């Protein structure tokens, strides 16, 4: 597994920043101890199981990023590359995950790490591209990284995250991915209020290239309840569909 923008790897929800924003209370805070329906409980169990492991119970005092999730649920023979350019975050990542013999921490530009890290020797793997979207041109760079990763490792699974904020930019990005020649691309978006405009982020989405074959069906069963539980205003909703099927005749 290659995580191109790994961040800290796990997050202290008792930190000053987390207490100040309190954003987690409207997300995992609504789910950790809730009685969930069977479809949603099954869908979230990998994440909730990692939270229980890290915290010794269901209360999410420490919230896992993708490095924590991967190392908890990963197997002994798995190999993880966690890349983070920010020096202090990379130092924290190295201190927390570097002692794990399965883990290598690198400090490259996240978008270009796919060029040096792919394809993996195993010829099977997962690449997560989860940029911060803090600078102009992020969708252009994300598309470039997706194309590079797919060209180098066409059989691998790719997950690309993006915010649902400027919806014209999201639509343009989806259109460019659909025209890129990459096939078998699933799209899962969720928003807790109508996206767009000013204010806090209303939603996010992922594109998954070569997704597990059951993923879209499982998401469609789980997302109605998840959206109802997380809704924080008018217009909450979700979408789980093929952006580009395996072949255009599907």
C-alpha positions in Angstrom: 0.0 0.0 0.0 1.3 3.4 -1.0 -0.3 6.4 0.8 0.9 9.5 -1.0 -0.2 12.2 1.5 -0.1 10.2 4.8 -0.3 13.1 7.3 0.2 12.2 10.9 -1.3 8.8 10.6 -3.5 9.2 13.7 -5.1 12.1 15.4 -5.6 13.1 19.1 -9.2 14.2 19.5 -8.4 15.7 22.9 -5.8 18.1 21.3 -6.4 21.8 21.5 -7.2 22.0 17.7 -9.7 19.1 17.8 -11.4 20.5 20.9 -11.6 24.0 19.3 -13.2 22.9 16.0 -15.2 20.0 17.4 -15.8 18.7 13.9 -15.3 15.1 14.9 -18.4 15.2 17.1 -20.6 15.6 14.0 -18.9 12.7 12.3 -17.4 9.7 14.2 -18.9 11.1 17.4 -22.4 10.3 16.1 -21.4 6.8 15.1 -19.0 5.3 17.6 -21.6 4.2 20.2 -24.7 4.3 18.0 -26.9 1.3 17.3 -26.4 0.9 13.6 -28.5 -1.0 11.1 -27.0 -4.2 9.8 -25.8 -2.8 6.4 -24.2 0.3 7.9 -22.7 -1.7 10.8 -21.1 -4.1 8.4 -19.8 -1.3 6.2 -18.2 0.6 9.0 -16.9 -2.4 11.1 -13.3 -2.2 9.8 -13.0 1.4 10.8 -14.9 1.0 14.1 -12.8 -2.1 14.9 -9.6 -0.1 14.4 -10.9 2.6 16.7 -11.7 0.0 19.4 -8.2 -1.4 19.0 -6.4 2.0 19.3 -8.6 3.2 22.2 -9.3 0.1 24.1 -13.0 0.7 23.6 -15.5 2.5 21.3 -14.8 6.1 22.4 -12.6 7.7 19.7 -10.0 9.6 21.7 -7.5 8.7 19.0 -8.8 8.8 15.5 -7.0 6.7 12.9 -5.8 8.0 9.6 -5.1 5.6 6.8 -1.7 4.6 8.1 -3.2 3.5 11.4 -6.1 1.7 9.7 -3.7 -0.1 7.4 -1.2 -1.3 10.0 -4.0 -2.5 12.4 -5.9 -4.5 9.8 -2.9 -5.4 7.6 -1.2 -8.8 7.6 2.3 -9.7 8.6 3.4 -10.1 5.0 1.9 -6.8 3.9 4.2 -3.8 3.0 3.3 -0.1 3.6 4.8 3.0 2.2 3.6 6.2 4.0 4.7 9.3 2.2 4.5 12.8 3.8 6.4 15.9 2.7 5.7 18.2 5.7 8.8 17.8 7.9 7.1 17.8 11.3 4.3 15.5 10.2 6.8 13.2 8.6 8.9 13.1 11.9 5.7 12.1 13.8 4.8 9.5 11.2 8.3 8.1 11.4 8.3 8.0 15.2 4.9 6.3 15.4 5.0 3.9 12.5 8.7 3.5 11.6 9.4 0.8 14.2 6.9 -1.4 12.3 9.1 -3.6 10.0 6.3 -3.6 7.4 6.5 0.3 7.1 8.7 2.6 5.1 8.2 6.4 5.6 9.2 8.6 2.7 9.3 12.4 2.3 8.6 13.2 -1.3 6.0 15.4 -3.0 2.9 13.3 -2.7 1.8 13.6 -6.3 5.2 12.5 -7.7 5.7 9.7 -5.3 3.6 7.4 -7.6 6.4 7.7 -10.2 9.1 6.4 -7.8 7.0 3.9 -5.9 4.9 2.2 -8.6 4.6 -0.5 -9.7 5.3 -2.5 -6.5 7.4 -5.7 -6.6 4.3 -7.6 -5.5 2.3 -6.5 -8.6 -0.7 -6.3 -6.3 -1.5 -3.3 -4.1 -3.4 -0.2 -3.2 -2.5 3.4 -3.8 -4.3 6.2 -1.8 -4.0 9.8 -3.1 -5.4 12.0 -0.5 -4.2 15.6 -1.1 -4.9 18.5 1.3 -6.5 20.7 -1.4 -4.8 23.8 0.0 -3.4 25.2 -3.2 -4.7 26.2 -6.7 -4.6 23.5 -9.4 -5.1 20.5 -7.1 -7.6 18.8 -9.4 -5.0 19.1 -12.3 -2.3 17.6 -10.1 -4.6 14.9 -8.9 -5.6 13.9 -12.4 -1.9 13.8 -13.4 -1.1 11.5 -10.4 -4.0 9.2 -11.2 -2.9 8.9 -14.8 0.7 8.3 -13.8 -0.3 5.7 -11.2 -2.6 3.9 -13.6 -0.1 3.9 -16.4 2.5 2.3 -14.2 0.2 -0.1 -12.3 -2.9 -0.6 -14.3 -4.1 -3.6 -12.3 -3.7 -1.9 -8.9 -6.5 -0.4 -6.9 -6.4 3.5 -6.7 -8.3 5.7 -4.3 -8.4 9.4 -4.9 -10.1 11.8 -2.4 -11.5 15.2 -3.3 -13.7 17.8 -1.5 -17.2 18.6 -2.6 -17.0 22.4 -2.5 -16.6 24.0 -5.9 -19.0 21.8 -7.8 -18.1 23.0 -11.3 -14.5 22.1 -10.6 -15.6 18.6 -9.4 -17.7 18.1 -12.5 -14.9 19.1 -14.7 -12.5 16.8 -12.9 -14.9 13.9 -13.3 -15.3 14.6 -17.0 -11.5 14.7 -17.5 -11.1 11.3 -15.7 -13.9 9.8 -17.9 -12.0 11.0 -21.0 -8.6 9.9 -19.7 -8.8 6.3 -20.9 -8.8 4.9 -17.3 -11.6 2.3 -17.0 -13.4 0.7 -14.1 -13.7 3.8 -12.1 -16.3 4.0 -9.3 -17.5 7.2 -7.7 -18.7 7.5 -4.2 -19.7 11.0 -2.9 -21.5 12.0 0.3 -22.5 15.4 1.6 -24.1 16.4 4.9 -25.7 19.6 3.5 -26.0 21.1 0.1 -22.5 21.5 -1.3 -21.0 24.7 -2.6 -20.7 28.2 -1.3 -18.9 29.5 1.8 -18.5 27.9 5.2 -17.3 24.5 6.4 -16.8 21.7 3.9 -20.2 20.0 3.2 -19.0 16.8 1.7 -16.3 14.8 0.0 -15.9 12.0 -2.5 -13.6 9.3 -3.7 -12.8 7.8 -7.1 -11.8 4.1 -6.9 -10.1 2.5 -9.8 -10.4 -1.3 -9.9 -12.7 -1.4 -6.8 -13.6 -4.6 -5.0 -16.5 -6.0 -7.0 -19.0 -5.7 -4.0 -18.1 -2.2 -3.0 -20.7 -0.2 -4.9 -23.5 -2.5 -3.7 -22.4 -2.3 -0.1 -22.1 1.5 -0.3 -25.6 1.8 -1.8 -27.0 -0.2 1.1 -25.1 1.6 3.8 -25.1 5.3 2.6 -28.8 6.1 3.1 -28.6 5.5 6.9 -25.1 7.0 7.2 -26.3 10.2 5.4 -29.4 10.4 7.6 -27.2 10.1 10.7 -24.6 12.7 9.6 -27.0 15.2 8.0 -26.3 18.7 9.2 -28.6 20.9 7.1 -30.8 20.9 4.0 -29.9 18.9 0.9 -27.8 16.0 2.5 -27.3 13.2 0.1 -24.9 10.7 -1.6 -24.0 9.1 -4.9 -22.5 5.6 -5.5 -22.1 4.7 -9.1 -19.8 3.9 -12.0 -18.1 7.0 -13.4 -16.4 4.8 -16.0 -17.5 1.1 -16.2 -15.1 -1.6 -17.2 -16.2 -1.2 -20.7 -18.5 1.4 -22.1 -21.0 -1.3 -23.1 -21.5 -2.2 -19.4 
